[in-house]
Amino acid sequence: MSALSGKVQTVLGLIEPDQLGRTMTHEHLSMTFECCYSPPAPGDKTVSQDHIQMKNLFWLKQNPYSSHENLLLVQETDAVREELHEYRKAGGGTIVENTTQGIARDLPCLKQLAKDTGVHIIGGAGYYVDATHTEATRKMTVEKLTDIIVSEVLHGADGTEIRCGVIGEIGCSWPITESEKKVLQATAHAQTELGCPVIIHPGRNPRAPTEIVRILEEAGGDISKTVMSHLDRTIFDNGELLEFANLGSYLEYDLFGTEMLNYVYNLEVDMPSDSQRVKTLAFLVQEGYEDNIVIAHDVHTKNRLTKYGGHGYSHILKNIVPKMLSRGINQTQVDKILIDNPKRWLTFK
Ligand SMILES: CC(=O)NCCS(=O)(=O)O
């Protein structure tokens, strides 16, 4: 048994699982998303270059990835600190901060935010999508990648002694690239060694989550300790969703607060509304998957912060929970989704 066994690892050290409280399993507190900038439509060039201001907030909500300024959450630490105080007041306990290598992970910033606000913050080990892999990363063997991920959990990451408490979000494109496949295999090997939680960012195709589970399983990964993120924009057919749910991972609906007409990364996708998300959660609960659901907002751009008219990190606690309760999900099931499931997932074996 390792020293981590039965514990949860935050950026401030090990804690008992019962200390976590209500947990958002997929957020970002500091990162850059410039890797995923999407040029604006020709007629929108001027507004896309404007500073963020009241009159362009609706445009930004519809086109969050077409403004360079909007992609720099890294510049908003003071606003994020305020929001974390608010999150505590709203009854929040923990945030899993999924920023990995490639999107400017900043563990010292997370550590300071945890100290300043009392929110438990859990950092993420590993690599985001291929587009952010360095040439050196692409050349690494699975063994080397495994060593790095294990070390980020056991000893600290980015030249610090701040240790990660989950692996991920591990980024995958569609189709999955060779480099991403190696990272997935390394993730599974590291998970076998550490008994730790894993969280995956799947590519934007309904087949992506199943393909990833297959790769992880073949490499010895523990699917019952793995979260599949972003299902809101990935699987739309209820039959396909149940088939995927049957594979045994945690099912994460983590884009609460995101409502847009055109999802620029895959125009085939109709991004659901929050009401539709709650309906899907109620469906999964009714089908017996209440022990597998986790939820979050995945704040990753400035316009999602309350400072810029967004929903912030407390939207689920303040607005979505009452909606869940009014749509057939009872308090015990809400507590499983916000407390018990994250706790089970985050506790090292
Ligand atoms: C930071 C991140 O990966 N967010 C997910 C954005 S997506 O549009 O759902 O892929």
The ligand as a Tripos MOL2 file, in Angstrom:
@<TRIPOS>MOLECULE
LIG
   10     9     1     0     0
SMALL
NO_CHARGES

@<TRIPOS>ATOM
      1 C1        -10.1940   23.2950  -21.9700 C.3       1 LIG1
      2 C2        -10.9910   22.3650  -22.8030 C.2       1 LIG1
      3 O1        -10.4910   21.4240  -23.3460 O.2       1 LIG1
      4 N1        -12.2650   22.5860  -22.9020 N.am      1 LIG1
      5 C3        -13.1170   21.8190  -23.7460 C.3       1 LIG1
      6 C4        -13.6100   22.6050  -24.8320 C.3       1 LIG1
      7 S1        -14.5730   21.6660  -25.9020 S.O2      1 LIG1
      8 O2        -15.1360   22.6110  -26.8330 O.2       1 LIG1
      9 O3        -15.6250   20.9810  -25.1580 O.2       1 LIG1
     10 O4        -13.7420   20.6700  -26.5510 O.3       1 LIG1
@<TRIPOS>BOND
     1     1     2 1
     2     2     3 2
     3     2     4 1
     4     4     5 1
     5     5     6 1
     6     6     7 1
     7     7     8 2
     8     7     9 2
     9     7    10 1
@<TRIPOS>SUBSTRUCTURE
     1 LIG1         1 GROUP 0 **** ****
